[in-house]
Amino acid sequence: MKKLSVLLVAAVLTVSCLVPTGAQALEASADAYVGVYSAYIWRGFNLSEDDAFVVQPGADVTIDGFTVSWWGNLSENSGELNEVDLTLDYSLDLTDMISVSIGNIMYDVDTDGGPDTTNEVYLGVAVDTLLSPSATIYVDYDEFETVFAYLSGSYGFDLQEGLSLGLGANLGIFFDDGADDSFLHNLEISASADYALTDQVTLGALVLASFPISDEADDIIDDEVTAGLTATFAF
């Protein structure tokens, strides 16, 4: 994982160089969090079948639209981080309703005989309207050369002061050797609750279920459910 530390420093330096300097104050924020979940589900795949639970720490630093994120998955079975992801993202509002995000995710995964590291570039578009619809496409240009897309929607509301609830749905589409061979991959449905203990500390709960939604997907993934709790500290 040492190479990730080097790349993290490089990413931070890159962001620092890209952000304009001058008298105008920079908008900056950061957070750190840790979650405990019954399983690690990624795009319908259960990546933690040997674990009774997983621990997933992370941190984000945002400066004027640029965000550097670090995320890890700690295996209960081995007691070690078996995956670390580094994301560099740039997001901006095109209009009052439409925002876009573009970035790169580097996955560093401990595998048996497979690639240890790969990279995806992604582009997302979100609309600030009813059900918050969005579409994001991920292109692996490194080891696997795959294309995956999510069509998403969500609805959230405040139940009382400091307590919010949310519902979400993601439709995954896998593109195999081009659009002609694409197939519907999985449907994710989630419910969440967040409670603000203070202005800086938030506790969250999440339940997520994933289902294959095509014959092709049935051959590679199963019905999966995960649930967990997350504590977030905002700086």
Backbone as JSON, one array per atom type, in Angstrom:
{
  "sequence": "MKKLSVLLVAAVLTVSCLVPTGAQALEASADAYVGVYSAYIWRGFNLSEDDAFVVQPGADVTIDGFTVSWWGNLSENSGELNEVDLTLDYSLDLTDMISVSIGNIMYDVDTDGGPDTTNEVYLGVAVDTLLSPSATIYVDYDEFETVFAYLSGSYGFDLQEGLSLGLGANLGIFFDDGADDSFLHNLEISASADYALTDQVTLGALVLASFPISDEADDIIDDEVTAGLTATFAF",
  "N": [[0.81, -1.21, 0.0], [2.17, 1.14, 0.0], [2.54, 2.62, -2.3], [0.16, 3.94, -2.6], [0.23, 5.9, -0.64], [2.19, 7.6, -1.64], [0.92, 8.43, -3.99], [-1.28, 9.72, -2.9], [-0.11, 11.98, -1.7], [0.85, 13.17, -4.03], [-1.57, 13.7, -5.32], [-2.76, 15.58, -3.61], [-0.91, 17.67, -3.87], [-1.3, 18.22, -6.56], [-3.95, 19.18, -6.57], [-3.54, 21.45, -5.03], [-1.98, 22.99, -6.73], [-3.76, 23.45, -8.8], [-5.82, 24.96, -7.75], [-6.82, 28.33, -7.72], [-4.79, 31.07, -6.64], [-4.54, 33.94, -4.46], [-6.14, 36.94, -3.21], [-8.72, 36.17, -2.66], [-10.63, 34.23, -0.46], [-10.27, 30.75, 0.12], [-12.64, 28.12, -0.24], [-12.91, 25.6, 1.96], [-13.17, 22.3, 3.3], [-13.38, 19.4, 5.42], [-13.62, 15.94, 6.34], [-13.77, 13.02, 8.43], [-14.39, 9.55, 8.82], [-15.82, 6.47, 10.06], [-17.09, 3.28, 9.45], [-19.06, 0.42, 10.32], [-20.01, -2.57, 8.94], [-22.22, -5.23, 7.97], [-21.53, -6.58, 5.68], [-19.47, -6.2, 2.73], [-20.58, -4.81, -0.01], [-20.27, -4.38, -3.41], [-21.26, -3.02, -6.31], [-23.11, -5.05, -6.58], [-21.64, -7.33, -6.05], [-20.55, -9.47, -3.47], [-17.94, -8.78, -1.56], [-16.89, -9.7, 0.76], [-17.19, -12.3, 1.78], [-15.91, -14.05, 3.51], [-15.92, -12.79, 5.9], [-17.25, -11.88, 9.09], [-18.02, -9.33, 9.58], [-17.23, -6.02, 8.36], [-14.94, -3.27, 8.58], [-14.92, 0.08, 7.69], [-13.04, 2.7, 7.15], [-12.57, 6.23, 6.33], [-11.74, 9.35, 4.65], [-12.15, 12.77, 3.64], [-11.09, 15.6, 1.81], [-11.86, 18.79, 0.8], [-11.39, 21.42, -1.48], [-12.4, 24.28, -2.84], [-14.14, 22.96, -4.8], [-12.53, 20.83, -5.62], [-11.88, 17.55, -4.56], [-10.18, 15.3, -2.52], [-10.18, 11.95, -1.69], [-9.87, 9.32, 0.66], [-10.28, 5.87, 1.23], [-10.95, 2.84, 2.95], [-11.1, -0.77, 3.36], [-11.45, -2.9, 5.98], [-10.77, -6.16, 6.75], [-12.53, -8.42, 8.76], [-11.8, -11.05, 9.12], [-9.04, -11.32, 8.45], [-7.98, -9.15, 9.75], [-6.75, -7.04, 8.53], [-6.27, -4.27, 6.22], [-7.72, -4.89, 3.22], [-8.34, -3.58, 0.95], [-7.77, -0.43, -0.48], [-8.85, 2.68, -1.56], [-8.32, 5.49, -3.62], [-9.49, 8.62, -4.44], [-9.78, 11.28, -6.72], [-11.56, 14.12, -7.27], [-13.49, 16.48, -9.16], [-16.0, 18.8, -8.87], [-18.74, 20.76, -10.04], [-21.25, 23.34, -10.36], [-23.29, 23.59, -13.11], [-25.64, 24.91, -13.75], [-28.36, 26.37, -11.86], [-29.7, 24.06, -11.33], [-28.35, 21.85, -12.41], [-25.55, 19.82, -11.93], [-22.16, 18.69, -12.29], [-19.73, 16.05, -12.06], [-16.39, 14.97, -12.21], [-13.79, 12.61, -12.24], [-11.18, 10.46, -10.86], [-10.7, 7.15, -9.8], [-8.56, 5.19, -7.94], [-8.04, 1.86, -7.35], [-6.68, -0.21, -4.93], [-6.13, -3.38, -4.3], [-5.89, -6.33, -2.38], [-5.36, -9.33, -3.81], [-5.69, -12.77, -4.91], [-3.52, -13.72, -7.06], [-4.54, -11.97, -8.96], [-4.81, -8.66, -10.56], [-3.34, -6.07, -8.64], [-3.77, -3.37, -8.59], [-5.89, -0.96, -10.11], [-7.43, 1.51, -12.28], [-10.15, 3.79, -12.56], [-11.88, 6.15, -14.52], [-14.41, 8.63, -14.14], [-17.62, 10.1, -14.92], [-20.17, 12.15, -13.86], [-23.57, 13.28, -13.77], [-25.93, 15.31, -12.21], [-29.25, 16.23, -11.23], [-30.94, 18.76, -9.62], [-33.75, 18.25, -8.52], [-37.05, 16.84, -8.12], [-36.7, 13.73, -6.54], [-34.01, 13.72, -7.06], [-32.47, 12.89, -9.51], [-29.73, 11.18, -11.11], [-26.87, 10.36, -13.16], [-24.12, 8.28, -13.68], [-21.1, 7.35, -15.19], [-18.59, 4.89, -15.34], [-15.34, 4.22, -16.33], [-13.0, 1.82, -16.73], [-9.75, 2.14, -17.44], [-7.45, 0.8, -17.18], [-6.49, -2.05, -15.91], [-8.73, -3.73, -16.39], [-10.47, -2.7, -18.31], [-13.26, -2.14, -18.47], [-16.7, -0.99, -18.6], [-19.05, 0.68, -16.67], [-22.23, 1.74, -15.47], [-24.34, 3.83, -13.47], [-27.68, 4.61, -12.84], [-29.4, 6.77, -10.83], [-31.47, 7.64, -7.99], [-32.96, 9.5, -5.32], [-34.56, 10.23, -2.17], [-34.99, 12.42, 0.46], [-35.74, 13.51, 3.81], [-36.42, 15.59, 6.66], [-37.01, 14.31, 9.79], [-37.15, 15.23, 12.36], [-35.63, 17.9, 14.25], [-32.25, 17.68, 13.59], [-32.42, 15.0, 12.88], [-32.54, 13.03, 10.06], [-33.99, 11.24, 7.34], [-33.57, 8.92, 4.63], [-34.17, 7.6, 1.33], [-33.07, 5.51, -1.29], [-32.2, 4.55, -4.67], [-30.42, 2.6, -7.02], [-29.68, 1.82, -10.32], [-27.81, -0.46, -11.94], [-25.76, -0.8, -14.82], [-24.02, -2.86, -16.99], [-21.49, -2.7, -19.38], [-20.44, -4.74, -21.8], [-17.9, -5.26, -23.88], [-18.82, -3.18, -25.49], [-21.8, -1.25, -26.39], [-23.67, -2.92, -27.66], [-23.51, -5.36, -26.4], [-24.3, -4.93, -23.82], [-25.8, -5.21, -20.53], [-28.46, -5.2, -18.11], [-27.48, -4.91, -14.79], [-27.56, -4.8, -11.77], [-29.93, -3.98, -9.17], [-30.05, -1.66, -6.64], [-31.39, -0.95, -3.52], [-31.88, 1.29, -0.92], [-32.05, 2.38, 2.53], [-31.7, 4.98, 4.84], [-30.58, 6.66, 7.84], [-29.74, 9.61, 9.54], [-28.27, 11.18, 12.3], [-27.55, 14.14, 13.87], [-25.32, 14.63, 16.28], [-23.78, 16.76, 17.2], [-22.67, 19.9, 15.78], [-20.47, 19.0, 14.44], [-20.34, 16.2, 14.65], [-21.82, 13.29, 13.41], [-24.07, 10.57, 13.45], [-24.8, 7.69, 11.57], [-27.06, 5.36, 10.0], [-27.48, 2.54, 7.88], [-29.19, 0.52, 5.54], [-28.89, -1.7, 2.92], [-29.91, -3.3, -0.02], [-29.21, -5.52, -2.67], [-29.94, -6.68, -5.96], [-29.71, -9.01, -8.64], [-30.7, -8.28, -11.99], [-31.07, -9.39, -14.49], [-30.68, -12.15, -16.79], [-28.02, -12.5, -17.47], [-26.74, -11.18, -15.36], [-27.59, -12.79, -13.27], [-25.93, -14.95, -13.48], [-23.54, -14.19, -12.33], [-23.8, -12.7, -9.98], [-25.48, -12.56, -6.74], [-28.51, -12.25, -4.72], [-28.08, -9.77, -2.28], [-27.52, -8.37, 0.98], [-26.7, -5.71, 3.13], [-25.96, -4.08, 6.22], [-25.34, -1.36, 8.46], [-23.5, 0.88, 10.68], [-22.33, 4.25, 10.88], [-19.95, 6.66, 11.94], [-19.32, 10.06, 11.7], [-17.02, 12.72, 11.53], [-16.89, 16.11, 11.09], [-14.76, 18.65, 9.97]],
  "CA": [[0.0, 0.0, 0.0], [3.02, 2.33, 0.08], [2.39, 3.45, -3.49], [-1.0, 4.79, -2.4], [0.65, 7.07, 0.15], [2.89, 8.49, -2.56], [-0.06, 9.01, -4.89], [-2.09, 10.64, -2.13], [0.64, 13.23, -1.61], [0.87, 13.76, -5.37], [-2.9, 14.23, -5.61], [-2.94, 16.8, -2.83], [-0.09, 18.7, -4.5], [-1.95, 18.58, -7.82], [-5.08, 20.03, -6.23], [-3.01, 22.74, -4.55], [-1.51, 23.76, -7.89], [-4.87, 23.81, -9.67], [-6.68, 25.95, -7.11], [-6.26, 29.66, -7.9], [-4.31, 31.77, -5.46], [-4.89, 35.35, -4.48], [-6.74, 37.46, -1.99], [-9.99, 35.54, -2.41], [-10.53, 33.13, 0.49], [-10.63, 29.45, -0.41], [-13.66, 27.36, 0.47], [-12.31, 24.32, 2.29], [-13.83, 21.49, 4.32], [-12.82, 18.06, 5.55], [-14.3, 15.05, 7.28], [-13.24, 11.67, 8.63], [-15.49, 8.7, 9.24], [-15.58, 5.03, 10.15], [-18.33, 2.53, 9.43], [-19.03, -1.02, 10.56], [-21.08, -3.13, 8.14], [-22.32, -6.7, 7.99], [-20.89, -7.1, 4.46], [-18.98, -5.2, 1.77], [-21.24, -5.05, -1.29], [-19.81, -3.43, -4.44], [-21.89, -3.27, -7.61], [-23.8, -6.34, -6.53], [-20.73, -8.4, -5.63], [-20.19, -9.55, -2.05], [-16.49, -8.87, -1.5], [-16.5, -9.99, 2.15], [-17.88, -13.54, 2.13], [-15.2, -14.72, 4.6], [-15.92, -11.9, 7.07], [-18.5, -11.7, 9.84], [-18.32, -7.92, 9.39], [-16.1, -5.24, 7.84], [-14.79, -1.9, 9.09], [-14.58, 0.9, 6.53], [-12.69, 4.09, 7.46], [-12.35, 7.09, 5.18], [-11.54, 10.78, 4.9], [-12.3, 13.62, 2.46], [-10.65, 16.99, 1.9], [-12.4, 19.54, -0.34], [-10.92, 22.79, -1.63], [-12.96, 24.94, -4.03], [-14.64, 22.03, -5.81], [-11.66, 19.66, -5.73], [-11.95, 16.69, -3.39], [-9.33, 14.11, -2.42], [-10.81, 11.02, -0.76], [-9.21, 8.05, 0.99], [-11.26, 4.93, 1.77], [-10.37, 1.52, 3.13], [-11.94, -1.87, 3.85], [-10.72, -3.75, 6.92], [-11.36, -7.48, 6.84], [-12.62, -8.99, 10.11], [-11.15, -12.35, 9.13], [-7.58, -11.17, 8.45], [-7.59, -8.04, 10.59], [-5.93, -6.13, 7.74], [-6.9, -3.59, 5.1], [-7.55, -5.64, 1.98], [-8.58, -2.66, -0.17], [-7.66, 1.01, -0.25], [-9.2, 3.44, -2.76], [-7.98, 6.91, -3.62], [-10.31, 9.31, -5.44], [-9.6, 12.71, -6.98], [-12.82, 14.53, -7.89], [-13.79, 17.9, -9.33], [-17.43, 18.99, -9.06], [-19.16, 22.15, -10.2], [-22.63, 23.57, -10.77], [-23.42, 24.19, -14.43], [-26.77, 25.82, -13.59], [-28.95, 26.25, -10.53], [-30.26, 22.71, -11.15], [-27.51, 20.78, -12.95], [-24.16, 19.77, -11.49], [-21.38, 17.61, -12.88], [-18.53, 15.61, -11.34], [-15.46, 14.18, -12.99], [-12.71, 12.22, -11.35], [-10.47, 9.21, -11.04], [-10.62, 6.27, -8.63], [-7.55, 4.14, -7.99], [-8.32, 0.77, -6.43], [-5.54, -1.04, -4.56], [-6.82, -4.52, -3.69], [-5.13, -7.55, -2.16], [-6.03, -10.43, -4.49], [-4.91, -14.0, -5.11], [-3.15, -13.92, -8.45], [-5.11, -10.97, -9.85], [-4.19, -7.34, -10.5], [-3.41, -5.41, -7.34], [-4.17, -1.96, -8.74], [-6.48, -0.53, -11.37], [-7.94, 2.88, -12.25], [-11.35, 4.15, -13.29], [-12.28, 7.55, -14.64], [-15.87, 8.67, -14.13], [-18.3, 11.36, -15.19], [-21.52, 12.11, -13.33], [-24.45, 14.44, -13.94], [-27.03, 15.26, -11.26], [-30.26, 17.27, -11.39], [-31.51, 19.13, -8.33], [-35.2, 18.3, -8.67], [-37.72, 15.75, -7.42], [-36.02, 12.44, -6.5], [-32.57, 13.94, -7.28], [-31.94, 11.93, -10.48], [-28.33, 11.35, -11.53], [-26.29, 9.29, -13.98], [-22.66, 8.26, -13.58], [-20.47, 6.29, -15.98], [-17.24, 4.57, -14.87], [-14.56, 3.55, -17.38], [-11.71, 1.29, -16.29], [-8.82, 2.27, -18.55], [-6.19, 0.24, -16.71], [-6.34, -3.5, -15.97], [-9.9, -4.52, -16.79], [-11.06, -2.09, -19.5], [-14.7, -2.32, -18.4], [-17.52, 0.21, -18.49], [-20.2, 0.44, -15.8], [-22.99, 2.96, -15.26], [-25.41, 3.83, -12.49], [-28.76, 5.59, -12.86], [-29.72, 6.83, -9.41], [-32.44, 8.58, -7.49], [-33.06, 9.46, -3.87], [-35.5, 11.15, -1.55], [-34.68, 12.59, 1.86], [-36.56, 14.46, 4.54], [-36.11, 15.76, 8.08], [-38.05, 13.8, 10.66], [-37.17, 16.22, 13.43], [-34.38, 18.65, 14.25], [-31.07, 16.85, 13.74], [-32.65, 13.63, 12.41], [-33.01, 12.96, 8.68], [-34.16, 9.92, 6.76], [-33.39, 8.93, 3.18], [-34.4, 6.4, 0.53], [-32.31, 5.62, -2.52], [-32.21, 3.43, -5.61], [-29.4, 2.65, -8.07], [-29.79, 0.82, -11.37], [-26.49, -0.67, -12.53], [-25.7, -1.31, -16.19], [-22.67, -3.29, -17.34], [-21.24, -2.68, -20.82], [-19.47, -5.79, -22.1], [-17.44, -5.16, -25.27], [-19.6, -2.23, -26.26], [-23.21, -1.1, -26.05], [-24.46, -4.01, -28.21], [-23.44, -6.49, -25.48], [-24.55, -4.46, -22.46], [-26.94, -5.83, -19.86], [-28.81, -4.67, -16.8], [-26.64, -5.65, -13.85], [-28.17, -4.96, -10.45], [-30.74, -2.92, -8.6], [-29.78, -1.44, -5.23], [-32.38, -0.16, -2.79], [-31.3, 1.6, 0.39], [-32.72, 3.26, 3.48], [-30.69, 5.51, 5.74], [-30.96, 7.65, 8.84], [-28.59, 10.35, 10.07], [-28.59, 11.98, 13.47], [-26.47, 15.08, 14.19], [-25.1, 14.78, 17.71], [-23.32, 18.14, 17.31], [-22.42, 20.47, 14.45], [-19.36, 18.29, 13.82], [-20.43, 14.74, 14.76], [-23.07, 12.71, 12.92], [-24.19, 9.11, 13.43], [-25.64, 7.26, 10.47], [-27.41, 3.94, 9.87], [-27.79, 2.24, 6.47], [-29.54, -0.83, 5.09], [-28.83, -1.72, 1.46], [-30.15, -4.59, -0.65], [-28.85, -5.55, -4.1], [-30.54, -7.82, -6.65], [-29.45, -9.1, -10.08], [-31.95, -7.99, -12.71], [-31.04, -9.95, -15.84], [-30.13, -13.51, -16.82], [-26.56, -12.4, -17.47], [-26.32, -10.83, -14.01], [-27.86, -13.95, -12.41], [-24.81, -15.89, -13.58], [-22.32, -13.72, -11.67], [-24.06, -12.11, -8.67], [-26.64, -13.07, -6.02], [-29.17, -11.28, -3.84], [-27.2, -9.44, -1.17], [-27.99, -7.34, 1.91], [-25.75, -5.26, 4.14], [-26.45, -3.04, 7.13], [-24.26, -0.91, 9.31], [-23.5, 2.18, 11.35], [-21.18, 5.1, 10.56], [-19.75, 7.89, 12.7], [-18.61, 11.05, 10.86], [-16.57, 13.96, 12.18], [-16.64, 17.15, 10.09], [-13.85, 19.69, 10.46]],
  "C": [[0.85, 1.27, 0.0], [2.82, 3.24, -1.12], [1.18, 4.37, -3.37], [-0.65, 6.04, -1.61], [1.34, 8.08, -0.74], [1.89, 9.19, -3.47], [-0.98, 9.98, -4.16], [-1.41, 11.99, -2.0], [0.65, 13.93, -2.96], [-0.48, 14.38, -5.72], [-3.15, 15.53, -4.87], [-2.15, 17.95, -3.44], [-0.72, 19.17, -5.81], [-3.12, 19.52, -7.57], [-4.61, 21.41, -5.81], [-2.57, 23.61, -5.72], [-2.66, 24.24, -8.75], [-5.76, 24.88, -9.08], [-6.07, 27.33, -7.25], [-5.86, 30.29, -6.59], [-4.69, 33.24, -5.55], [-5.56, 35.74, -3.19], [-8.04, 36.76, -1.65], [-9.81, 34.32, -1.51], [-10.99, 31.83, -0.17], [-11.75, 28.85, 0.43], [-13.11, 25.96, 0.71], [-13.11, 23.63, 3.38], [-13.17, 20.12, 4.34], [-13.67, 17.24, 6.5], [-13.55, 13.73, 7.35], [-14.37, 10.82, 9.19], [-15.03, 7.25, 9.37], [-16.93, 4.35, 10.24], [-18.08, 1.06, 9.72], [-20.25, -1.62, 9.87], [-21.06, -4.65, 8.19], [-21.68, -7.34, 6.77], [-20.43, -5.92, 3.61], [-19.56, -5.57, 0.41], [-20.83, -3.96, -2.27], [-20.37, -3.84, -5.78], [-22.5, -4.66, -7.68], [-22.94, -7.51, -6.11], [-20.49, -8.33, -4.12], [-18.69, -9.79, -1.97], [-15.99, -9.2, -0.1], [-17.13, -11.29, 2.64], [-17.21, -14.27, 3.3], [-15.24, -13.93, 5.9], [-17.28, -11.89, 7.76], [-18.96, -10.25, 9.74], [-17.09, -7.26, 8.8], [-16.12, -3.87, 8.49], [-14.26, -1.05, 7.94], [-14.32, 2.34, 6.95], [-12.5, 4.9, 6.19], [-12.16, 8.54, 5.61], [-11.65, 11.53, 3.58], [-11.76, 15.01, 2.78], [-11.11, 17.71, 0.64], [-11.89, 20.96, -0.32], [-11.47, 23.33, -2.95], [-13.36, 23.96, -5.14], [-13.8, 20.8, -6.02], [-11.72, 18.86, -4.44], [-10.98, 15.53, -3.55], [-9.93, 13.22, -1.34], [-9.95, 9.77, -0.6], [-10.24, 7.15, 1.64], [-10.61, 3.56, 1.89], [-11.4, 0.51, 3.6], [-11.09, -2.8, 4.69], [-11.45, -5.06, 7.08], [-11.38, -7.97, 8.29], [-11.82, -10.28, 10.19], [-9.63, -12.23, 9.24], [-7.1, -10.09, 9.4], [-6.74, -7.02, 9.87], [-6.77, -5.41, 6.69], [-6.65, -4.41, 3.83], [-7.92, -4.83, 0.74], [-8.43, -1.23, 0.32], [-7.94, 1.71, -1.57], [-8.82, 4.9, -2.56], [-8.74, 7.58, -4.76], [-9.94, 10.78, -5.51], [-10.79, 13.17, -7.8], [-12.86, 16.04, -8.06], [-15.27, 18.02, -9.65], [-17.75, 20.47, -9.19], [-20.61, 22.2, -10.62], [-22.64, 24.24, -12.13], [-24.54, 25.22, -14.44], [-27.26, 25.7, -12.16], [-29.45, 24.83, -10.26], [-29.3, 21.6, -11.52], [-26.08, 20.91, -12.45], [-23.47, 18.58, -12.14], [-20.18, 17.31, -11.98], [-17.68, 14.77, -12.27], [-14.29, 13.82, -12.09], [-12.08, 10.89, -11.71], [-10.44, 8.45, -9.72], [-9.5, 5.27, -8.87], [-7.85, 3.12, -6.91], [-7.03, -0.01, -6.19], [-6.08, -2.18, -3.72], [-5.84, -5.68, -3.53], [-5.91, -8.71, -2.76], [-5.1, -11.63, -4.59], [-4.66, -14.19, -6.6], [-3.7, -12.9, -9.42], [-4.39, -9.65, -9.74], [-4.37, -6.71, -9.12], [-4.0, -4.01, -7.45], [-4.83, -1.75, -10.1], [-7.07, 0.85, -11.17], [-9.21, 2.99, -13.07], [-11.46, 5.66, -13.36], [-13.8, 7.57, -14.69], [-16.37, 10.07, -14.44], [-19.73, 11.22, -14.7], [-22.26, 13.4, -13.56], [-25.63, 14.27, -12.99], [-27.96, 16.45, -11.47], [-30.93, 17.51, -10.05], [-33.01, 19.36, -8.51], [-35.79, 17.12, -7.92], [-36.99, 14.43, -7.63], [-34.53, 12.54, -6.88], [-31.97, 12.96, -8.28], [-30.5, 12.24, -10.86], [-27.91, 10.15, -12.38], [-24.78, 9.42, -13.9], [-22.12, 7.09, -14.38], [-19.02, 6.15, -15.54], [-16.52, 3.78, -15.97], [-13.22, 3.13, -16.79], [-10.77, 1.3, -17.5], [-7.49, 1.58, -18.26], [-6.14, -1.27, -16.92], [-7.51, -4.22, -16.61], [-10.62, -3.98, -18.01], [-12.57, -2.36, -19.57], [-15.4, -0.98, -18.3], [-18.76, -0.14, -17.68], [-20.9, 1.77, -15.58], [-24.04, 2.76, -14.19], [-26.4, 4.95, -12.82], [-29.35, 5.6, -11.45], [-30.81, 7.86, -9.12], [-32.54, 8.45, -5.99], [-34.09, 10.47, -3.39], [-35.17, 11.21, -0.06], [-35.56, 13.63, 2.51], [-36.13, 14.48, 6.0], [-37.29, 15.27, 8.9], [-38.25, 14.72, 11.85], [-35.83, 16.94, 13.4], [-33.21, 17.7, 14.52], [-31.2, 15.44, 13.22], [-33.24, 13.65, 11.01], [-33.05, 11.52, 8.21], [-34.01, 10.01, 5.25], [-33.68, 7.57, 2.56], [-33.66, 6.58, -0.78], [-32.44, 4.38, -3.38], [-31.15, 3.67, -6.68], [-29.65, 1.51, -9.05], [-28.44, 0.7, -12.06], [-26.58, -1.29, -13.91], [-24.26, -1.64, -16.52], [-22.54, -3.33, -18.86], [-20.1, -3.64, -21.12], [-19.11, -5.73, -23.58], [-18.34, -4.27, -26.11], [-21.07, -2.26, -25.91], [-24.06, -2.27, -26.54], [-24.5, -5.21, -27.26], [-23.67, -6.06, -24.03], [-25.73, -5.2, -21.87], [-27.19, -5.15, -18.53], [-28.14, -5.54, -15.75], [-27.32, -5.87, -12.51], [-29.0, -3.75, -10.08], [-30.42, -2.85, -7.11], [-30.87, -0.55, -4.64], [-31.84, 0.06, -1.38], [-32.21, 2.5, 1.21], [-31.68, 3.7, 4.5], [-31.3, 6.48, 6.73], [-29.7, 8.3, 9.37], [-29.04, 11.22, 11.23], [-27.37, 12.82, 13.84], [-26.37, 15.22, 15.71], [-24.67, 16.21, 18.04], [-23.18, 18.68, 15.9], [-21.34, 19.7, 13.71], [-19.55, 16.77, 13.76], [-21.81, 14.25, 14.34], [-22.99, 11.19, 12.99], [-25.16, 8.72, 12.34], [-25.89, 5.76, 10.5], [-27.85, 3.7, 8.42], [-28.16, 0.77, 6.33], [-29.6, -0.79, 3.57], [-29.03, -3.15, 0.96], [-29.85, -4.49, -2.14], [-29.39, -6.83, -4.73], [-30.07, -7.85, -8.1], [-30.75, -8.94, -10.84], [-31.89, -8.41, -14.17], [-30.47, -11.36, -15.75], [-28.61, -13.48, -16.77], [-26.04, -12.08, -16.06], [-26.53, -11.99, -13.05], [-26.7, -14.94, -12.4], [-23.61, -15.47, -12.76], [-22.56, -13.11, -10.29], [-25.33, -12.72, -8.08], [-27.36, -11.91, -5.33], [-28.27, -11.04, -2.64], [-27.83, -8.34, -0.32], [-26.85, -6.99, 2.85], [-26.39, -4.16, 4.98], [-25.31, -2.62, 8.02], [-24.47, 0.47, 9.88], [-22.23, 2.94, 11.01], [-21.15, 6.31, 11.48], [-18.88, 8.81, 11.87], [-18.27, 12.28, 11.68], [-16.2, 14.95, 11.11], [-15.79, 18.24, 10.71], [-14.38, 21.07, 10.04]]
}
